[in-house]
Amino acid sequence: MPDTKRTTSGVLGGLAGLVGLSAVAGVLITATVTPAIAVSGYAASSAITMFDNLPSALDIEKLMLPSTLIYTNPDNGEEVEFATFYDQNRSPVDFDQVAPVMYDAILSSEDPRYYQHGGVDLIGTTRAMLSNLRGGGETQGGSSISQQYVKNILVQKCESNAEAEARSQLTDEAEKAAEASGEDVVQPTGDEVVARRDQVLAQCWTDATTAAGSEGIQRKLQEMRYAIALEQKYSKNDILLGYLNIANFGGQTYGIDAAAQYYFGVPASDVSIAQAATLAGMVQNPNTYRIDKPEGSISNSDGSVMYNKAPDGLIDDINTSMFGPLQALVDDGTITQEQFVAAADGYSATKGRQLYVLSRLLGDGKINQEQYVAAVIEPITPNVQAPKTGCEPAGGAAYFCQYVKNTVLSDKAFGETQEDRNRTLQRGGLKIYITMDPRLQINAEAAMSQIVPTSIEGWTGAETGRLGSATASIDNTTGRVLSIAQNTKFSENANLASDPNYSSLVYAGNSVTGKSGGFNVGSTFKLFTLIAWLEAGHSVNESLNGVNRVFPKMTNSCTGDWTNTAKDKIGNFGGVGGFVGTPMRFTSTSLNSGYLAMAEKLDLCDIAKVAAKMGVTRGDGSPIEMKYANNVIGDDNISPIAMAGAYGTVANNGVYCQPKVIDRVVDPEGVELPIPERTCTQVIDPKVAAAAALALQGVMNGGTGSGGNPGNAPMLGKTGTHEAIQSWLVESSTHVATAAWVGNSTGKGDIFRRSANGYQLSNMRYALARQTQSLANALYPAGPFSTDFGDLTRQVLADLPNVVGMPVDQAQKTLEEAGFQVTVGAPVDSTEGAGIVAAQDPGAGKAPGGSMITISPSNGEGLAVPDVAGSSLDKAKSDLRAAGFGRAGNGTCTVDATLEGNETKATGTDPAAGTVTNRNTQVSVNYTARECR
């Protein structure tokens, strides 16, 4: 068998007896450390050859480091750590950032000959190996600092792959189960992976520290081989510091600085003798000696609880052997019995371990007797400073934090797979600089806290709901998200999922960034129809029939036309009947039927395309489709941040900046890394944006959104409600846009019938938006909106049809459908039958769209005056009477000398011939005669 294939157990199996085994162990150490020593014997030489053939190259992976979110205080440029994420809480330090007494404590207790050996302490290792051989149980210590460093490197390497290993194990088991049962493979759930990962992590430590018998010796030999190789590559100080930076100090606390900060609230450079001895004592069995869980954090092998802190009244039952040094001081009179009790009645197991370390420090001359006594009698007094991990410690800003976290875990800039991204966040040691403006964030949180409660009980109505609210503000010019506020308290505790006061969802985000699906946006969605209207060349001053009615059909070239086969009529808010008007007025009053009239003249597919290019999708990430007429008035679920970005696009002259929450990312070496790609793009023609902004300003200046106008900058915006379930106000200056939503996060509670904090729930949006945007306007100065509208605000002349001769109702409908307003005047004399339009003003031709047209019906009493000129006076009057004018009489007489005798001749009538007048009108016949009388 080649040497490289020989196992430790195989070599040892050929040795005669335990004496030979222990001798070989010593020979192996000696041979590697001091190869000049002669070695004889077949077993020894074989073992040496095998030992030399063990792998010696050990890659030291990067330490698992916490990643930190950092925001910059705009007032002073100070960088503030906002939140941390880690698997291992660690803050690596340089050699001179550790107190000398800490090095003394760890070396005196763990490896007093560290600076004399070449990686393996021959004396300590031989003693431990002989003890193992005699006992036949688990291997004992004797490891040098270099060997312990190796062990920790191997443990970390194992731990770094724990999740992948857990998933692999579960997948293998599922495939075997499926093969045995003939059923489909059931993929492991996230909870199953987490549970198995924890088992793998525990096994990492077990495999590295507690292997028994020949396997334990093989592990020890490999550990020694690596240690010797390390010492040939790195300095003693580098190895010692590397060990202190990687070592576990209980739970998720790793590295000496994090341990000092966590347990005592001081950096590693400032630990006292007593604190250093406590920390050095922990490394032997961190979770046994940790001092943050005194009431029994560790179980004994028999299942009983191991109390680190002695329970009251049991001080006399403590194993006094661990307090030998303390008892000795009592015996020689150095300290009193009371001091003994005070020192011992604390973290008992750890105190005993600390006493051992202190005695080694004294024995090595690293501390004097006075320092020793002072440390011995000092009770262990933790000052636990629990690190802020995750988003919950961020308080009201936790939802901003969670949005960033979700961004990191979903974007391939941080790793190709979900596992890679988790690893990056929890272990990558990144500094992630976020876009949050703390001034706006605090203001938004305060507004939310004052206005919207975390929950509300007893909804009025048949169905219940869960109250939700969110605001989000975005810098239009960059896409930087400046603040996110939410009414609920943040928690990822699954036990609180049913409590309406708590949520882990970020309502401002979508299914990726917030794990939320968005909410029905109501009339705020009309923005996209307005943009499509203008892009089609229409004017905001073009008149349409906005009367509430049945819309039979709308065109959609992408998904197929919508046809109203049921003849449904979509209502207006408050039951308003609607009116003929312009998009300017429809927008200001938020008239549904007006916008449906606009959409009727457009392609619904174009509206969907507008939404897409302005960054809007449904909350689940799927595209807006516009399959139905009610999509025009906003029944799709969309996130508040998406809506803020869309309105910000209009305010930013048509430039859409994708929302972003990360400014830059720096790795532990200070190298800037790629961040999620976000761009600013001109998606709307500036003239279209200017005309849309003009209409949307009407909403904020006297329209439905005026209650949310902060009044300290020009504002555009739009309100929206969806049934009695959701309410919105999205508003923007030229610099910052804010979306405010209040409604049901789940369910259908009626927001119009309940109040809280002095506000009707449906009206909270106004106060939220106003208070949030007011400070944004103060801190981010805004200017006037563009007035370069092109011809998109032109007065549009429409074709005015001729309705004379039509019945009044038909004439009114014809004019309204043509986009005009109609008023019916008093009946007039006409030859038309009663109820038939006899006149219209103005007459047919061209007129401003939406202008008022007066129609006058016939009273049925009108007659046309016949032409009686040339007839005699009597004949003329007779003809008039015959025509229906009973009141025919003599008019003006004019002398005509050419006439003979009593001859007369009619020259005309008053009213004139052809005039339509009432039959009871006096008609006078004008005539000539030889002699007028």
Secondary structure, DSSP 8 states (H G I E B T S, - for coil): --GGG--HHHHHHTS-HHHHHHHHHHHHHHHHHSTTS---SHHHHHHHHHHHTS----------B-EEEEEE-TTT--EEEEEEE-SSB-----GGGS-HHHHHHHHHHH-TTTTTSSSS-HHHHHHHHHHHHHH-SB------HHHHHHHHHHHHHHHHTHHHHHHHHHHHHHHHHHHHHTS------HHHHHHHHHHHHHHHHHHHH--BHHHHHHHHHHHHHHHHHHHHHS-HHHHHHHHHHH-B-STTBBSHHHHHHHHHSS-GGG--HHHHHHHHHHTTSHHHH-SS-TTT-EE-TTS-EE-SB--TT-GGGS-GGGGHHHHHHHHTTSS-HHHHHHHHSSBHHHHHHHHHHHHHHHHTTSS-HHHHHHHHHS----------BSSGGGGGGHHHHHHHHHHHHH-GGG-SSHHHHHHHHHHB--EEEE---HHHHHHHHHHHHHHS-S-----SSSS-EEEEEEEEEEETTT-BEEEEEESSEE---GGGTT-TTEE---TTS-TTTTS---EE-GGGGHHHHHHHHHHTT--TT--EEEE-----EEB-TTT--EE-TT------GGG--EEEE-HHHHHHHT-HHHHHHHHHTSBHHHHHHHHHHTT---TTS------SGGGTTT-SEE-HHHHHHHHHHHHTTTEEE--BSEEEEE-TTS-EE------EEE-S-HHHHHHHHHHHHHHHTTSTTGGG--SSS--EEEEEEETTTEEEEEEE-SSEEEEEEEEEEEE---TTS-EETTEEGGGHHHHHHHHHHHHHHHHS---------TTTT---EEEE---TTSBHHHHHHHHHHTT-EEEE---B--SS-TTBEEEEES-SEEEETT-EEEEEEB-S-EEE----TTS-HHHHHHHHHHHT-TTEEEEEEEE-TTS-TT-EEEEEEES-TT-EEETTS-EEEEEEESS--
